[in-house]
């Protein structure tokens, strides 16, 4: 799609743009991952009863579908292993409300409900296929009463549902610059935030902007992307597939400069 057409649709017909992107991206991911995904399923889950094997959401039942990106790191539990200690800290804190913006098929939304019994989760995604998938994942884990799936998260939405014990998990491909603005949404100063930072887009560094916005109200931890070598070394003897396939199965196609911020209110 040409950039001018894309910009026009983003401004005047975002639903059409989101529909196009959802379908087009699934076609790409199906071509890239589907064969490998199905072959790995037969190796890891011969009865097709898929559940997360390791990590903070170990035991959570999972779907076998083409999702946004590779699903196999989520099956293994290696997904975003840089954040595992942060996720365990989040679970220990035990938030009452978690707002997952850019939830995709629901790894974190359902995972947090799976691990934090008292938490109510709001899962947002503009991708209609992701919303259908997260509903299937919720049902698979019998968590329908504790997760609400919605389309678009605005400042008004956050102001309406956030409480003192609230966490935002944010992965929205660069739009964190607009959403995580405590001047436009004052309650952001009072809640914790875990955000995947996306740079580029011809703008000043997002990570510096977010640090500047929250440095007075929050303690900020910066987390860097890592290779999967250490995770594979720690777990390969427990998984009965060869190291080359395991390396491919843990691949998330991240750049070395990928970063996250975990911001806890002071």
C-alpha positions, 0 to 999 in steps of 0.5 A, a space after each residue: 500500500 502506498 504511503 500516501 494512501 496509508 496516511 489518508 486511511 490512518 487519518 480518515 478511515 482507520 478501520 479500513 486500514 486496520 482491516 487491511 493490515 490485519 489480513 495482509 500481516 497474517 498472510 505474511 506470517 503464515 507464509 513465513 512461519 506456518 510450516 515450521 510451526 506445524 512441524 514443531 507442534 508434532 514434535 513438542 505436542 504430539 497429542 496437540 494439547 499445547 501449553 507453555 512449557 517454561 517461564 512465568 506462564 508455564 502450564 497456560 494452555 495455548 492455541 495453534 494458529 498463525 498470529 502476529 509474529 512467531 508463536 513458537 517462543 510463546 509455546 516454549 516460554 522463552 518469549 521475551 525472556 529478558 522480562 522474566 524477572 520483571 514479570 515475576 516481580 509484577 506477579 509478586 506485586 499482585 495488581 488488581 487491574 492490568 491494562 494490556 495495550 497491543 495484546 496480540 493473541 493474549 500471551 500477557 493478558 491471559 498469562 497475567 490472569 493465569 498467574 494473578 488470581 485477583 487481577 482483572 485484565 483489560 486487553 486492547 488491540 486494533 487488529 480484529 483477528 487478534 481480538 478473536 484469537 485472544 477470546 479463544 485463548 481466554 476460553 481455552 484457559 477458562 478465564 472469561 470472567 476476568 478479562 475484557 477484550 476491547 478495540 482501542 485504548 484512549 486516555 479516557 479509557 485509562 482514566 476510567 478504569 485505572 485504580 491505585 493498584 494498576 499496571 499498563 503493559 504497552 506494545 503498540 509499535 511506536 504509538 506509545 509516544 502518544 498514549 503514554 503522555 502524563 500531561 494528557 492523561 494525569 493518572 499515568 503518574 500514579 500507575 506502573 508501566 511496562 512498555 516495549 519501546 519502538 524507535 525510528 519514525 523520523 522522530 527524537 528517541 522515544 526512550 529519552 522522551 518517555 524517561 523525561 516524562 516519567 522521571 519525577 514520578 517513577 523509578 525507571 528500569 531499562 531492559 535490553 534485548 538479549 540473545 537466546 543462547 543462555 536460555 537454550 543452554 539452560 533448557 535444551 536438555 529438557 526439550 527433545 528437539 535438536 539445537 538448530 531447530 530450538 534456535 529457530 523456535 526461540 527466534 523473535 526477529 528482534 534487533 540488538 537495540 530493542 529496549 523495554 522500560 519498567 516504570 514503577 511509581 515512586 
